[in-house]
Amino acid sequence: MTRNILHLRAPGNWINDPNGFIYYKGKYHLFYQYFPYAPVWGTMHWGHAVSEDLVHWEHLGIALFPTKAYDQNGVFSGSAIDKDGRLYLYYSAVRYLETDAENIHVAPNDHYETSQAMIVSEDGYHFDNWKDKRKIIPVVMDEETANRAHTRDPKVWKDGEHYYMVLGSTYKEQGGRVLFYRSKDAVEWEYVNQCRSSSFGRILECPDLFEANGEYVFIGSPMSVTEDGLEYAHQAMCTLADYDASTCEMTLKQEMQLIDHGMDLYAPQTNIDRDGRRVMIAWMRMPKEVENPESLPWRGMMCLPRVIEVENGQICFRVHPEVEKYFDTETEQLPDEIHPSHNDIPVQMYYPEGSYDIPCAMPYRLKAVLKEGQELHIGGYRLWIEDDRVRADRSRVYKGIEGYRLTGNTPKLGGRYELDIFVDHNLIETFVNGGQYVLSHVVYGV
Ligand code: FRU
């Protein structure tokens, strides 16, 4: 089976959201939205990969696929919990109400309905898609409670004696909302509350709610929130929230902020890692597939795992210690493609052990401290400081792709510009000031 290091990539064809991300029985399991037949979105399956350390991934093929009338058109996104040693996976089950005679993999006019379902596995490796699925929340027909089509992406967690589920939804397809459900046994669910907000876009996808450093953090992916007409209009965002578990009453404490200022990242999911940290992983959207003569073309990859911490009221996304550990070899010599604009820019360079003597080997890690007006070129990718922000331009490594953002920038930084840059095939991720902000860009050749 295929292996990936650092960034999980589509094993061929198409992947999108991370699903069922969990540390379970000594391994990290990461499932993902998968269309196994072509490098485009279509009838969703769950692909499956496992890792010992969040760095080395082994693909295990397809875990979940449509078998039931209620999920015949897609096993959409969802999450995982460990209950009494068993793996419980929750997902949204999609059934189309109309068929496109020329493409059975998409729903004409968004005419479909969605229920919530689960499957239980004894060991996290075997999934009986015929016997072990069950529908847990039927399609909601009452618009005041939820939307029949667009209610999805169950994120489940345990708090005290109860299990909780948050679902993304919309009110009349005009404004996003999230729904809260509660359960005593993680199987029978009761509706408890909902939260609507003008910052939830048209539809809110992939909600997540958790505590970090004594604060509640809400994460979600609101649809249609940018106005410049460029891809992507849907963006992953976060905010601090007030939340009362006894009533599932949630209010947002701030405006939603971007999770990644490159704006390619979407549909993040978090869970607790082996050592109790809150770790996030997310889908990096790719406008076209990567061709590889030795394998299937592939499209879609995951970002690096990022540790979420709240510091002085700010949600930070830090480099995971396992990633730190992986880049253990420092070298004085910069690869040919790195060009600092000034000789006095301090740049430190790290490779994983054993790869630093291979010319132009990726991945590598660069640490650089820049000043206003200074610039770093990584092949055709440009990073510089202007107007107190880190800015990036990928136009030379994103050629021939129309209608997408070519540049990105962080908010103002108050004069501190410490960059920690991870360069890998097709993805450059820049952590700024220890995770105060992250700016990541998909690239095609550096
Ligand atoms: C987010 C999303 C989810 C849905 C899944 C379908 O990217 O649209 O809301 O469950 O992808 O693949």
Residues whose N, C-alpha, C, O or C-beta is under 5 A from the ligand:
A	BS01	FRU	D17 Q33 M44 F76 S77 R152 D153 E205 C206 A267
